[in-house]
Amino acid sequence: MHADVDGSFALCLTHDVDRPYKTYQALYDALRERSLRPLRAFAPRTNPFWQFDDITALESDLGVRSAFYLLNEPSLFRQPWRAWTEPTHWLEHLGRYDVTADDIRALVDRLEAGGWEVGLHGSYHSPGDPGRLGREKRVLESMTDRPVVGGRQHHLRLGADSWHHHRAIGLRYDASLGSSSSYGFRWGYRPRRPFDDDFVVFPLTAMEVALPDPGERFVDAWEACRDLLVEAARNDAVMTVLWHPRYFNEREFPGYRRLYRRLVEHALELGAWVGPPRALYERLDYDRGTDPITSDPTAVDGFERGVESSERPTSH
């Protein structure tokens, strides 16, 4: 731990599984590059966006775990005809995947068996539709051994009543409050309790695309991450980061995997608790009287005071 950093803090690791297969993107790349090479993504057993084995191997090597939020975007062909006139439906339909497909089911089994969290990535139009969100949660739970307790909305979309909906369908936490264009502790250093009960909001501190591009400016990207970690350590903060799985593909997104590893390594060097939000949430067990970071029975009251109350979320 650096001499100028005092106190414990937490780093929550999350991955939104938006596009585990490279499909239309390969066609776009082939046209842009005027090359047939990107079309190799369609070859059997070749999928540059399927990075789950590499991610779990990297995290296992560092002795940490993370959360994977799975998306169940409805097929456009199952939507009312009016949906066909909305560009957002077409955009979300392109590249969608079947969350119940055999390879995704096998992935879920491997993740849970290895100690990773499997959570809900609410579909694009689910923030204002608790019925849809509830169905997505039930489908995902039909594949998991443990109840799904949290997740994040696709594109960080939050409606005025989204957290009410999350709580109503049985989610215990949400990690959607954040930005894809900026990073930092904009929403404070601690999780929020919007209803003053056991429903918790983990603000997003940094999404990989909001940071300087590590393929072009690795030093700047690393300095941004290092500064966030030091700030988190100095303020006993809960820091949450999002790395989409496809960004671990070093050929197409150089620098991001290296940056992620260095981020986690430095957090551990600074004495951080590192893991998925669910594991940290479960340490918010006030019946046991433990602090979520230090496990100090005398520290829980201080953490409760640090948890911020907030107004209802707005759309993002």
RARAPE-V705102 format. One line per field, one symbol per residue. ss: DSSP state (@ for helix, = for strand, . for the rest). psi: psi as a letter, one per 40 degrees, with the letter a starting at -180 (. if undefined). burial: 1 if it has 16 or more other ideal C-beta (glycine too) atoms within 10 Angstrom, else 0. A space follows every 10 residues. Layout:
ss = ???
psi = ???
burial = ???
This chain:
ss = .........= =======... ...@@@@@@@ @@@...@@@@ @@........ .@@@@@@@@@ @@....==== =....@@@.. @@@@@.@@@@ @@@....... .@@@@@@@@@ @@@@..==== ==.......@ @@@@@@@@@@ @........= ===@@@.... .@@@@@@@.. ..==...... .......... .=.......= =....==@@@ .......@@@ @@@@@@@@@@ @@@@...=== ==..@@@@.. .....@@@@@ @@@@@@@@@. ..===.@@@@ @@........ .........@ @@@@@@.=.. ......
psi = hidehhiiii hhhihhgdge hhcddddddd ddefieddee deiiehgeeg eddddddddd defiiahhhh hghiideeii dddeehdddd dddheiihee iddddddddd dddeeihhah ghideedegd dddddddddd deeidiihei aiihffhhid edddddddee ieiifehaie eiiifdfiei iigdefaehi hhihdhidee iiheddgddd dddddddddd ddddefihhh ihhiddeehd ddghdddddd ddddddddde fihhaidddd deefgedefi iedefhdeed ddddddhiii iiiii.
burial = 0000100111 1111111111 1110110011 0000000100 1000001111 1100110110 0101111111 1111000000 0010000010 0110111010 0001001100 1000011111 1111111001 0111111001 0011000111 1111111110 0110111010 1111111110 0010101011 1111000011 1111111101 1111000100 1101100111 1111111111 1111111110 0110111111 0111011001 0111111111 1011000001 1111000011 0010001001 001001
